[in-house]
Amino acid sequence: MTTLPLGIAPRVLRRDQAAEYCGCDSLSAFADWQRRGIVPPPIPGTTKWDRNLIDRWLDRRSGLLSDGGASAAEEWLAQHAR
C-alpha cells in the first residue's frame, strides 16, 4: 500500500481513523455516536467511512446545514443501503 503525500487526507477512513477524525476518545464512544445518529454508518458493504459524509452529518447535528443538506445525506444513505 502506498502512502499519500504529506497534507493529503484519505477520503475513506477505517473505523479507528473515523473515530479519531471525529475527536472521539475511544471506539466505543464512536459507536455510541453512530447509534445516536451523530455520525453515519459505514459505507454500505464496507467497514469504511466516507470523510465527506461524516462532515455533512456533523454539520447537520451542529446546525450548520439546513434541512435540505441533511436530507441529501439521508437520501444518499437510503440509496446505498440496499
Stockholm file with secondary structure:
# STOCKHOLM 1.0

chainA/1-82         MTTLPLGIAPRVLRRDQAAEYCGCDSLSAFADWQRRGIVPPPIPGTTKWDRNLIDRWLDRRSGLLSDGGASAAEEWLAQHAR
#=GR chainA/1-82 SS CCCCCTTCCCSEECHHHHHHHHTCSSHHHHHHHHHTTSSCCCCTTSSCEEHHHHHHHHHHHHTCSCHHHHHHHHHHHHHHCC
#=GC SS_cons        CCCCCTTCCCSEECHHHHHHHHTCSSHHHHHHHHHTTSSCCCCTTSSCEEHHHHHHHHHHHHTCSCHHHHHHHHHHHHHHCC
//
